Structures are given as C-alpha cells and as structure tokens.
Amino acid sequence: MEENKIILTGVKPTGQPHLGNYFGVIEPALRRSENNLNSFFFIADYHALNNGLSADEIKRLTHVVAATWIAAGLDSSKHHLYRQSDIPEIFELETILNATVPKGWMNKAHAYKAAMDQNIEAKRDIDHDVNMGLYTYPILMASDILIFNANQVPVGKDQIQHVEIARDIAGRFNAKYHSSTFTLPEHIIEKNILEVPGLDGRKMSKSYNNVVPLFASDDDWNNAVKKIVTDSNQEHTIETFKDTTFYKIFSIISGETETSKITDQIVNKSIGWKEAKDELLHQLISRFSEKSKMYFELLNDTNKIDEILKTGAEKIRPIAMETLNNVKATVGVL
C-alpha cells in the first residue's frame, strides 16, 4: 500500500460498540493507518438519519463513535477524524452528482432492493417506508468518497456495491465532461478479518442481543461472559474445545500462550467453566480496561469530543472546497 494514498473509512452512529466491531472494523482500520497519514475517518451522521433515530440519539451516538475511535487508539493529531455534517461541500457535491446519475442505478442498489423485497413479502406497497435518503444513499456515499478523491475505501462485502457505484459515478462524470476531475476509488476487503461469535455462538450482533461490550465496567463484562453458552456435561479434546464459542472468543482476545494454557486446563479437567470464564474476564480487563477508562472519560466531556471533530473538519475542508470548486467549474456553475 502506497503511503500517499488516501484511505477513507466511515461509520454510522447507530449503536454501542462491541468486540465484533473492534476486531472486524476498528483494529484493522487502525492497523492500516499506522503508516499512512492520509487516513480519513468520518462519522456518517447524515447517513444515520435514515435509521429514524431521534435528534438526541444522533448526537449521543456521534459522540459514542468518536470516543470509540479515540479510545481504541486513533491519534486525531496525525489522522483525520471528522463529522460528515461538518463538511457541507459533501452535500453540495451530492446535488451536482444527482444530475449525472441514472435512476436505474439506484433501483439496483442493495439497500433499496432489500427494502422492496421486505415490502413485497409483507404484501405492502413496494415503496412503503422508503425515504429518498435510503433511495439515494449510494450517491451520498459517493460524495463522501469523491469529495476527497479517496483512492481506497475499506468495506465489508455487503458494502462493495456502494464503492463500485461511486467508481461508476466518478467515471461517468469524467467521461461526460471530458475531465479527470475525480479519482476512481477502489474497495478494500481486509483479509483474515476476525469474526467474533456472540454469546450464543451466532455472529456477534446487537440485533441478536448476544454481544460482549467493547467498553464496560468489570461487572458488565462479567455479566456478559457468564452468558457464554457452554456444555458442562461434555468432555473435551483439543479439537472439540477449539470448536466451542468460548474458545473462539478467548483465542481472539488473548495471546497464544494464554490460549494454549487454558486449552490444556479444560482438556485435562484441571479447571471448570467457571474458572475458565473468570480467566476470560481477566483477559478482557487486561486488554481493554485502560481503553474503557478513556472512552468513558471522553463521553463525560462531550465538548472535548466536539472540539476534536471540529478541528478535524477544519483541517480537511480546504481539500473539499478545492474539489467542489473544480466540479462546479467543470459543470459551468462557477
């Protein structure tokens, strides 16, 4: 990866962070940014409006996402952390792009098609509860990317289409106006992403109510760990223990030495599940207690968070303004 490439990562403020978010999104993103000072991290608060959250929830969860990135290790003095709504050029660019994007592209977007399918299955009007924010979501996402001419956008597999649409929009604009206005972005799929199972063995997800919180008190972590599904009647070999939900969570959080040790203890029956869960709690506290302390300190001082986000936006707005001015000159409105 070239150090001068712009890498852009966006997160919607829609919930509390858990271990699955950390190992699946946050840690890989921070690893990528270690040697790249052109890493952009933004909180997609306008995208979150489509989720029907209240104004208070949008504000609260925006602070939650910002505090999460900072507590997890993002250095806002080196990398760009900002709130989407603090870059108004993004939304003016979206208006211009609306005039170049065929409606058919939006008809094929995954989020819209999924909403249609749900309505058809429920025998409702095909566009029931579909707002224009959901329908044009890919154009706003393209604006997020193209306003900074990002080269690479790390996404999960379900988001690949949105980056491809952004690339198509950039290519269509460049071809229509015989220009090289926009960089064509590429998606990045992180290899060897760690998928953390939830307490019940399914994928860790807030919708399943099976999460281990990333930041919590010792008591809250303990309560979550106690709920990990185990079978006290089963005798384990190394192979069967490695197939348990407990092992998968423990091995992701802990190092090889600790994981090997607890495997031997379970297989040899020198400890039971209670002692094993106590050790998992210890590993959680060892790895995340300091981060958790910083997280809660930040949430107790939201003015500091707002200042960090404001400073982050001020640093990069000149880039957005330059891009928008180039676009406006290209289309003839400047």
ZIRAFEN-V57016 format. One record per pair of residues at least 24 apart in sequence whose C-alpha atoms are under 8 Angstrom apart, sorted by sequence separation. I is the first residue (numbers start at 1). GAP is how many residues later the second one is. D is the distance in Angstrom with one decimal. If there is no record, write none. Layout:
i=<I,I>
gap=<GAP,GAP>
d=<D,D>
//
This chain:
i=<111,138,142,146,163,141,142,199,238,241,199,238,241,138,139,142,160,200,107,138,199,200,201,106,109,199,200,238,254,9,13,106,198,199,236,237,250,253,5,7,8,9,10,11,12,13,236,253,3,4,6,7,8,9,10,11,12,13,106,151,153,155,157,235,3,4,5,6,7,8,9,10,11,12,149,150,151,152,153,154,155,156,3,4,6,8,10,14,149,151,152,153,154,155,253,3,12,13,149,150,151,152,153,154,155,12,146,149,152,154,14,146,41,42,45,46,40,41,42,43,44,45,46,146,39,40,41,42,43,44,45,145,37,38,39,40,41,42,43,44,98,232,37,38,42,97,26,30,230,14,30,201,13,16,27,94,200,15,26,33,94,97,199,14,198,13,16,17,94,197,13,16,91,94,90,93,13,17,110,197,226,13,91,109,196,197,225,90,109,196,11,90,93,225,196,225,90,89,194,222,84,105,221,218,221,218,101,100,97,100,100,215,216,214,215,217,215,216,215,214,215,50,50,49,50,47,47,29,8,6,8,181,6,7,6,7,8,9,5,6,7,8,9,181,5,6,7,8,9,181,5,7,179,177,177,28,28,24,23,24,23,24,148,23,24,147,148,23,147,20,148,20,147,19,20,147,20,19,20,15,20,19,22,18,19,18,19,18,19,17,18,16,17,18,17,72,71,71,71,71,86,70,82,83,87,68,81,82,83,86,67,81,82,82,82,83,87,90,67,81,82,89,93,67,76,80,81,89,92,80,87,93,64,80,89,63,76,80,67,63,66,63,63,66>
gap=<24,24,24,24,24,25,25,25,25,25,26,26,26,27,27,27,27,27,28,28,28,28,28,29,29,29,29,29,29,30,30,30,30,30,30,30,30,30,31,31,31,31,31,31,31,31,31,31,32,32,32,32,32,32,32,32,32,32,32,32,32,32,32,32,33,33,33,33,33,33,33,33,33,33,33,33,33,33,33,33,33,33,34,34,34,34,34,34,34,34,34,34,34,34,34,35,35,35,35,35,35,35,35,35,35,36,36,36,36,36,37,37,38,38,38,38,39,39,39,39,39,39,39,39,40,40,40,40,40,40,40,40,41,41,41,41,41,41,41,41,41,41,42,42,42,42,43,43,43,44,44,44,45,45,45,45,45,46,46,46,46,46,46,47,47,48,48,48,48,48,49,49,49,49,50,50,51,51,51,51,51,52,52,52,52,52,52,53,53,53,54,54,54,55,56,56,57,58,58,59,60,60,60,63,63,67,68,69,72,72,73,73,73,74,74,75,76,76,77,78,80,81,83,84,84,86,90,125,137,142,142,142,143,143,144,144,144,144,145,145,145,145,145,145,146,146,146,146,146,146,147,147,151,153,154,162,165,169,170,170,171,171,171,172,172,172,172,173,173,175,175,176,176,177,177,177,184,185,185,191,191,192,192,193,193,194,194,195,195,196,196,197,197,197,198,219,220,221,223,224,224,225,226,226,226,227,227,227,227,227,228,228,228,229,230,230,230,230,231,231,231,231,231,232,232,232,232,232,232,233,233,234,235,235,235,236,236,236,238,239,239,242,243,243>
d=<7.8,5.6,4.4,7.4,6.0,7.3,7.8,7.6,6.8,7.9,7.7,7.8,7.5,6.9,7.2,7.5,6.4,8.0,7.9,7.3,6.2,6.2,7.4,6.5,7.5,4.4,5.5,6.4,6.4,7.9,6.6,6.6,7.9,6.2,7.2,5.6,6.2,7.0,7.7,6.4,6.0,6.2,5.8,6.6,5.9,6.7,5.4,7.0,6.6,6.9,4.9,4.9,4.6,4.9,4.8,5.3,4.7,6.2,7.4,6.8,7.1,6.5,7.1,7.3,5.0,7.6,6.5,5.9,6.0,6.0,6.4,5.8,5.7,6.2,6.1,7.0,6.9,5.6,6.2,5.7,6.1,6.4,7.4,6.4,7.3,7.9,6.1,6.6,5.2,4.7,4.9,4.8,4.4,6.0,7.8,7.6,6.6,6.3,7.7,6.0,6.1,5.6,5.7,6.0,7.9,5.7,6.4,7.4,6.4,7.1,7.8,7.2,7.7,7.9,7.0,6.9,6.5,5.9,5.6,6.4,6.7,6.2,6.5,7.9,5.6,4.7,4.8,4.9,4.8,5.3,6.6,7.6,6.3,6.8,6.3,6.3,6.5,5.5,5.7,7.7,7.1,7.1,5.7,7.6,6.0,7.2,7.3,7.3,7.6,7.7,6.6,5.4,6.8,7.6,7.8,6.3,7.5,6.5,7.6,7.9,5.7,7.9,7.3,6.3,7.7,5.0,7.0,7.8,7.9,6.5,5.2,8.0,7.3,5.6,7.7,6.1,7.5,7.3,7.6,7.1,6.9,6.0,7.3,7.5,7.2,6.6,6.4,5.6,7.8,6.2,7.7,6.0,7.3,7.5,7.5,6.8,6.2,7.5,7.5,6.1,7.9,7.9,6.8,7.9,7.7,6.9,6.6,7.7,7.7,7.6,6.8,7.1,8.0,7.4,7.6,7.9,7.3,6.3,4.6,7.6,7.1,7.6,6.1,8.0,6.1,7.7,7.3,7.9,7.0,8.0,6.2,8.0,7.5,5.9,4.9,6.2,6.5,6.2,7.5,5.2,4.9,5.2,6.3,7.1,5.9,6.4,5.8,7.2,7.9,6.8,7.4,7.6,7.8,6.9,7.3,7.4,7.7,5.8,7.3,5.7,5.8,6.1,6.5,7.2,7.8,7.8,5.9,7.4,5.4,6.5,7.1,5.1,5.9,7.0,7.6,7.0,5.9,8.0,7.5,8.0,7.9,7.4,7.2,6.2,5.9,5.7,6.1,4.2,5.0,6.3,4.3,7.7,5.7,7.5,7.4,6.1,5.1,7.0,5.6,5.2,7.2,7.7,7.8,6.0,6.6,6.3,7.7,4.6,7.7,6.1,5.5,6.1,6.8,7.9,5.0,7.0,6.4,7.5,6.0,5.3,5.1,6.1,6.4,6.7,7.3,5.6,7.4,6.4,7.9,7.8,7.5,7.9,7.0,7.9,6.5,6.8,7.3,7.6,7.1,6.7,6.9,6.6,7.8,7.9>
//
